Each structure stands twice: as structure tokens, then as C-alpha cells.
Amino acid sequence: MNGIEFGKGLGLKVSDALMFPLCTDNAWGRGCHSKLDQGGIYDKATAVGLQITWLHQTRDELKRLGQWPEQADRDVETFVGAYLRRQVTC
């Protein structure tokens, strides 16, 4: 999740709490990373929806393992929550 909609801007990076693993291309085909990024196959709305889903799946797994820091939830709420609230008002 590195778009402006999640707090990224000139010289700014988003919180590490908004990261999730993606598979790479291999001999059998394109991975989800290239499908999502740099002219991938998803339109913007689909790409953002997938990123939010993958973020929550990653968060849930890290919570299950006891490896999700409390600050990360605040960052998710700050950046993803703000994005979702903007979508509701549009």
C-alpha cells in the first residue's frame, strides 16, 4: 500500500503496518505483485480493495502469532480508516 490514498507523498513513506507479502513472477506465470503494480491487470478500485484485504489477512495472522504491535493498529486506523471514510463521503 504505497499510494497517496494511504498517506504516501513526496518524500513520505507510509507506515510499515501497511505492508503485506506478495508473490513474485515465476516460470509458471505472473505473481500477484506484478498483477497489482506497474500497469497490472487490476483497475485502481480493485487494486485498493485487494490491498486492504491482504493487509487485514496479514494483520490477522501476525496477531494470531502475537507479533502485531499495538502501534500498527493505530496506523491502520489512521491511514486506511481515513481512506475509507473519504470513499463514503464521495
KERO-409846 format. One line per field, with one value per residue: residue number from 1; residue in one letter; y, z, x of N, C-alpha, C, CB in turn. Coordinates in nm, 4 decimals. Glycine has a CB too. Layout:
BEGIN
nr NUM	... $
rest A	... $
n_y Y	... $
n_z Z	... $
n_x X	... $
ca_y Y	... $
ca_z Z	... $
ca_x X	... $
c_y Y	... $
c_z Z	... $
c_x X	... $
cb_y Y	... $
cb_z Z	... $
cb_x X	... $
END
This chain:
BEGIN
nr 1	2	3	4	5	6	7	8	9	10	11	12	13	14	15	16	17	18	19	20	21	22	23	24	25	26	27	28	29	30	31	32	33	34	35	36	37	38	39	40	41	42	43	44	45	46	47	48	49	50	51	52	53	54	55	56	57	58	59	60	61	62	63	64	65	66	67	68	69	70	71	72	73	74	75	76	77	78	79	80	81	82	83	84	85	86	87	88	89	90 $
rest M	N	G	I	E	F	G	K	G	L	G	L	K	V	S	D	A	L	M	F	P	L	C	T	D	N	A	W	G	R	G	C	H	S	K	L	D	Q	G	G	I	Y	D	K	A	T	A	V	G	L	Q	I	T	W	L	H	Q	T	R	D	E	L	K	R	L	G	Q	W	P	E	Q	A	D	R	D	V	E	T	F	V	G	A	Y	L	R	R	Q	V	T	C $
n_y -0.1160	0.1692	0.4067	0.7474	0.7683	0.6411	0.7924	0.8310	1.0460	1.3074	1.2412	1.1099	0.8113	0.5399	0.3930	0.1082	-0.0730	-0.1030	-0.2943	-0.5963	-0.9332	-1.0253	-1.2451	-1.3254	-1.3043	-1.6084	-1.9090	-2.0183	-1.8197	-1.4847	-1.3216	-1.2131	-0.9661	-0.8302	-0.8283	-0.6497	-0.4129	-0.1468	-0.1093	-0.3318	-0.5871	-0.5018	-0.2616	0.0636	0.0798	-0.1924	-0.2800	-0.1328	-0.2356	-0.5073	-0.4717	-0.3768	-0.6003	-0.7927	-0.6702	-0.6867	-0.9666	-1.0256	-0.8813	-1.0183	-1.2736	-1.2135	-1.1134	-1.3456	-1.4873	-1.3388	-1.1232	-0.8713	-0.5343	-0.2933	-0.0238	-0.0529	-0.1052	0.1454	0.2897	0.1621	0.2309	0.5097	0.5584	0.3741	0.3826	0.6578	0.6760	0.5057	0.6411	0.8738	0.7653	0.6972	0.9432	1.0420 $
n_z 0.0000	-0.1154	-0.2101	-0.2673	-0.1514	0.0873	0.2509	0.1447	0.0019	-0.1605	-0.0736	0.1514	0.3287	0.3712	0.6706	0.8112	0.8995	0.7028	0.5241	0.3323	0.2305	-0.1089	-0.3881	-0.6310	-0.9843	-1.1678	-1.3279	-1.4008	-1.4346	-1.3982	-1.0889	-0.7947	-0.7236	-0.9575	-1.0980	-0.9545	-0.9409	-1.1281	-1.3910	-1.3836	-1.3919	-1.2614	-1.2070	-1.0471	-0.8222	-0.7675	-0.7146	-0.4808	-0.3080	-0.2954	-0.1755	0.0787	0.1751	0.1759	0.3562	0.5944	0.6197	0.6606	0.8984	1.0710	1.0800	1.1905	1.4372	1.5432	1.5809	1.7772	1.7071	1.6244	1.6574	1.8901	1.8077	1.5357	1.4789	1.5279	1.3229	1.0975	1.1342	1.1184	0.8509	0.6629	0.7603	0.7301	0.4513	0.3795	0.4984	0.3428	0.1011	0.1515	0.1762	-0.0767 $
n_x 0.0854	0.1212	0.0289	-0.0828	-0.3287	-0.3051	-0.1456	0.1077	0.3456	0.5326	0.8498	0.7608	0.6934	0.4658	0.3292	0.4949	0.3133	0.1313	0.2090	0.2370	0.2967	0.3660	0.3382	0.5894	0.6697	0.7117	0.8317	0.5895	0.4071	0.2655	0.3051	0.1200	0.2239	0.3233	0.0871	-0.0579	0.0928	0.2523	0.1153	-0.0459	-0.3044	-0.5302	-0.7905	-0.7879	-0.9663	-1.0202	-0.7597	-0.6964	-0.8928	-0.8125	-0.5618	-0.6350	-0.7733	-0.5636	-0.3927	-0.5437	-0.5589	-0.2879	-0.2431	-0.4221	-0.3024	-0.0497	-0.1342	-0.2434	-0.0113	0.1002	0.2585	0.1934	0.2263	0.0933	0.0927	0.0692	-0.2012	-0.3092	-0.1903	-0.3017	-0.5709	-0.5465	-0.4497	-0.5785	-0.8384	-0.8966	-0.8858	-1.1020	-1.3165	-1.3170	-1.4021	-1.6652	-1.7863	-1.7719 $
ca_y 0.0000	0.2809	0.5165	0.8730	0.7498	0.5864	0.8788	0.8471	1.1694	1.3431	1.2246	1.0426	0.6699	0.5005	0.3115	-0.0330	-0.1508	-0.1187	-0.3843	-0.7355	-1.0040	-1.0602	-1.3414	-1.2710	-1.3807	-1.7272	-1.9782	-2.0593	-1.7060	-1.3605	-1.3253	-1.1082	-0.8360	-0.7626	-0.8079	-0.5340	-0.2942	-0.1074	-0.1449	-0.4660	-0.6189	-0.4519	-0.1187	0.1245	0.0425	-0.3334	-0.2894	-0.0839	-0.3342	-0.6233	-0.4348	-0.3722	-0.7403	-0.8569	-0.6092	-0.7462	-1.1062	-1.0230	-0.8384	-1.1270	-1.3799	-1.1653	-1.1100	-1.4848	-1.5269	-1.2485	-1.0407	-0.7467	-0.4312	-0.2091	0.0963	-0.0863	-0.0862	0.2901	0.3312	0.1118	0.3165	0.6439	0.5671	0.3026	0.4384	0.7872	0.6484	0.4510	0.7490	0.9608	0.6966	0.7005	1.0786	1.0783 $
ca_z 0.0000	-0.1195	-0.2850	-0.1990	-0.0737	0.2185	0.3214	0.0776	-0.0730	-0.1958	0.0372	0.2644	0.3140	0.4585	0.7859	0.7871	0.9323	0.5811	0.4338	0.3265	0.1307	-0.2379	-0.4635	-0.7474	-1.1084	-1.1733	-1.4569	-1.4282	-1.4641	-1.3229	-0.9492	-0.7562	-0.7170	-1.0881	-1.1370	-0.8812	-0.9540	-1.2550	-1.5079	-1.3658	-1.4545	-1.1815	-1.2052	-0.9197	-0.7132	-0.7372	-0.6539	-0.3428	-0.2322	-0.2707	-0.0782	0.2116	0.2128	0.2070	0.4800	0.7071	0.6334	0.7217	1.0377	1.1470	1.1020	1.2858	1.5690	1.5890	1.6224	1.8823	1.6528	1.5701	1.7597	1.9159	1.7238	1.3991	1.4671	1.5186	1.1872	1.0049	1.1507	1.0688	0.7060	0.5909	0.8066	0.6650	0.3102	0.3698	0.5304	0.2247	-0.0031	0.1899	0.1555	-0.2199 $
ca_x 0.0000	0.2140	-0.0304	-0.1146	-0.4512	-0.2705	-0.0525	0.2376	0.3591	0.6687	0.9432	0.6966	0.6605	0.3565	0.3659	0.5262	0.1933	0.0524	0.2818	0.1941	0.3775	0.3054	0.4181	0.6585	0.6594	0.7962	0.8244	0.4519	0.3212	0.2780	0.2669	0.0254	0.2906	0.3219	-0.0523	-0.1077	0.1764	0.3121	0.0361	-0.1003	-0.4328	-0.6426	-0.8193	-0.7474	-1.0572	-0.9961	-0.6270	-0.7052	-0.9707	-0.7268	-0.4591	-0.6968	-0.7977	-0.4349	-0.3444	-0.6170	-0.5155	-0.1548	-0.2617	-0.4851	-0.2045	0.0505	-0.1991	-0.2532	0.1228	0.1447	0.3656	0.1380	0.2414	-0.0231	0.1017	0.0292	-0.3461	-0.3337	-0.1520	-0.4039	-0.6887	-0.5147	-0.4353	-0.6841	-0.9660	-0.9167	-0.9168	-1.2375	-1.4124	-1.3246	-1.4783	-1.8061	-1.8381	-1.7656 $
c_y 0.1223	0.3990	0.6384	0.8577	0.6952	0.6657	0.8972	0.9778	1.1958	1.3351	1.1553	0.8966	0.6402	0.4148	0.1687	-0.1226	-0.1758	-0.2062	-0.5253	-0.8028	-1.0320	-1.1553	-1.2750	-1.3558	-1.5034	-1.7939	-2.0142	-1.9423	-1.5844	-1.3811	-1.2088	-0.9715	-0.7638	-0.7437	-0.6825	-0.4053	-0.2692	-0.1579	-0.2854	-0.4799	-0.5608	-0.3025	-0.0672	0.0794	-0.1034	-0.3505	-0.2436	-0.1826	-0.4582	-0.5920	-0.4295	-0.5131	-0.8079	-0.8006	-0.6723	-0.8928	-1.1146	-0.9857	-0.9510	-1.2385	-1.3362	-1.1530	-1.2507	-1.5327	-1.4389	-1.1534	-0.9086	-0.6387	-0.3428	-0.0848	0.0688	-0.0681	0.0620	0.3401	0.2841	0.2000	0.4552	0.6493	0.4984	0.3566	0.5706	0.7681	0.5995	0.5562	0.8446	0.8966	0.7020	0.8380	1.1204	1.0447 $
c_z 0.0000	-0.1964	-0.1998	-0.1119	0.0662	0.2882	0.2565	-0.0009	-0.1017	-0.0730	0.1583	0.2316	0.4044	0.5720	0.7434	0.8204	0.8097	0.4785	0.4422	0.2171	0.0029	-0.3125	-0.5878	-0.8716	-1.0985	-1.3097	-1.4972	-1.4530	-1.3777	-1.1798	-0.9153	-0.7473	-0.8517	-1.1402	-1.0718	-0.9212	-1.0985	-1.3777	-1.5028	-1.4258	-1.3801	-1.2013	-1.0636	-0.8037	-0.6716	-0.6666	-0.5084	-0.2566	-0.1988	-0.1659	0.0634	0.2614	0.2546	0.3354	0.6006	0.7273	0.7004	0.8688	1.1221	1.1778	1.2027	1.4267	1.6272	1.6430	1.7356	1.8368	1.5935	1.6782	1.7717	1.8266	1.5814	1.3796	1.4550	1.3788	1.0841	1.0135	1.0919	0.9168	0.6301	0.6310	0.7398	0.5175	0.2959	0.4014	0.4124	0.1158	0.0253	0.1610	0.0098	-0.2929 $
c_x 0.0901	0.1592	-0.0584	-0.2377	-0.4244	-0.1604	0.0832	0.2358	0.5050	0.7585	0.8845	0.6703	0.5427	0.4110	0.3993	0.4076	0.1069	0.1222	0.2243	0.2761	0.2978	0.3974	0.4767	0.6298	0.7500	0.7762	0.6814	0.3590	0.3495	0.2328	0.1755	0.0921	0.2861	0.1798	-0.1097	-0.0360	0.2184	0.2352	-0.0184	-0.2390	-0.5535	-0.6636	-0.7917	-0.8361	-1.0364	-0.8624	-0.6300	-0.7824	-0.8893	-0.6209	-0.5159	-0.7252	-0.6680	-0.3756	-0.4126	-0.5803	-0.3789	-0.1650	-0.3202	-0.3858	-0.0976	-0.0077	-0.2071	-0.1190	0.1777	0.2545	0.3162	0.1457	0.1168	-0.0237	0.0528	-0.1207	-0.3799	-0.2983	-0.2542	-0.5276	-0.6632	-0.5190	-0.5488	-0.8205	-0.9971	-0.9538	-1.0611	-1.3429	-1.4269	-1.4100	-1.6280	-1.8659	-1.8361	-1.8927 $
cb_y -0.0002	0.2376	0.4714	0.9855	0.6569	0.4424	0.8269	0.7254	1.2866	1.4834	1.3565	1.1130	0.5782	0.4244	0.3109	-0.0754	-0.0793	0.0163	-0.3860	-0.7479	-1.1356	-0.9331	-1.4642	-1.2637	-1.2929	-1.8264	-2.1039	-2.1408	-1.7455	-1.2486	-1.3236	-1.1425	-0.8534	-0.8421	-0.9302	-0.5569	-0.3075	-0.1574	-0.1286	-0.5013	-0.7682	-0.4815	-0.0895	0.2767	0.0650	-0.4179	-0.2060	0.0549	-0.3742	-0.6692	-0.2997	-0.2895	-0.8177	-0.8385	-0.4571	-0.7334	-1.1750	-0.9238	-0.7147	-1.1837	-1.4202	-1.0300	-1.0479	-1.5768	-1.5220	-1.3276	-1.1178	-0.7668	-0.3450	-0.1678	0.1479	-0.2300	-0.1476	0.3672	0.2764	-0.0362	0.3279	0.6879	0.5070	0.1509	0.4567	0.8743	0.5431	0.3322	0.8272	0.9912	0.5511	0.6652	1.1772	1.0083 $
cb_z 0.1218	-0.1797	-0.3495	-0.3003	-0.1470	0.2043	0.4549	-0.0170	0.0029	-0.2572	0.0781	0.3021	0.3482	0.3796	0.8891	0.8693	1.0389	0.5208	0.4680	0.2991	0.1892	-0.3232	-0.5030	-0.7213	-1.2320	-1.0560	-1.4523	-1.3142	-1.4479	-1.3888	-0.8603	-0.6231	-0.6719	-1.1898	-1.0993	-0.7324	-0.8664	-1.2607	-1.6307	-1.2191	-1.4643	-1.0337	-1.2490	-0.9309	-0.7556	-0.8656	-0.7332	-0.3380	-0.3101	-0.4005	-0.1148	0.2087	0.0961	0.0909	0.4786	0.6848	0.4959	0.6478	1.0444	1.0697	0.9690	1.2401	1.5590	1.4742	1.5034	1.9996	1.5478	1.5214	1.7286	2.0628	1.7204	1.3654	1.5882	1.6260	1.1516	1.0365	1.2997	1.1185	0.6648	0.6184	0.9573	0.6775	0.2523	0.4639	0.6566	0.1704	-0.0153	0.3390	0.2367	-0.2876 $
cb_x -0.0972	0.3435	-0.1567	-0.1361	-0.5449	-0.2275	-0.0328	0.2685	0.2969	0.6735	0.9948	0.5653	0.7826	0.2475	0.2524	0.6480	0.1116	0.0226	0.4327	0.0389	0.4300	0.2776	0.3327	0.8101	0.6976	0.7627	0.9083	0.3994	0.1790	0.1970	0.3903	-0.0391	0.4359	0.4040	-0.1367	-0.0928	0.2991	0.4532	0.1174	-0.1046	-0.4480	-0.6198	-0.9680	-0.7511	-1.2038	-0.9997	-0.5260	-0.7725	-1.0946	-0.6601	-0.3976	-0.8271	-0.8624	-0.3357	-0.3684	-0.7679	-0.5109	-0.0627	-0.3532	-0.6046	-0.1388	0.1062	-0.3408	-0.3003	0.2166	0.1929	0.4399	-0.0104	0.3630	-0.0263	0.2464	0.0693	-0.4189	-0.2517	-0.0128	-0.4401	-0.7266	-0.3769	-0.3041	-0.6763	-0.9644	-0.7895	-0.8185	-1.2533	-1.3670	-1.1834	-1.4324	-1.8225	-1.7588	-1.6497 $
END
